[in-house]
Amino acid sequence: MTDTTGTTDLDAEDRKIVTLARSARARNQVAEGAAVRDETGRTYVAGTVALESLKLSALQTAVAMAVASGATSLEAAAVVSTADTPADADRAAVRDLGGPETPVLLAGPDGALRLRVTAG
């Protein structure tokens, strides 16, 4: 697991998924927003799902959307949250599709990168 902070470490594609995750959180007025990038560069964006019969974090929802759309792997994942670390269940969902070395970026509501870890 790698731990680095600061937005200067982000390339343009990683900044894009952080921005998309932040937008989903704000637009849907949910606790978290997330975005993932698949092996072809397509992105999937989601917010927290909190229904009576279905509860998914934003990152779990984004991974599910990628799988449902035919993605076979992930290049990166981002979540925007007030949490200090990505939830274990979120990292597991990313790991299931992308593998243990897939980067998971955690940004605060302001979009600033707080933490970079691997899904492993």
Secondary structure, 3 states (H helix, E strand, C coil): CCCCCCHHHCCHHHHHHHHHHHHHHHHHCCCCEEEEEECCCCEEEEECEECCCCEECHHHHHHHHHHHCCCCCEEEEEEECCCCCCCHHHHHHHHHHHCCCCEEEEECCCCCEEEEEECC
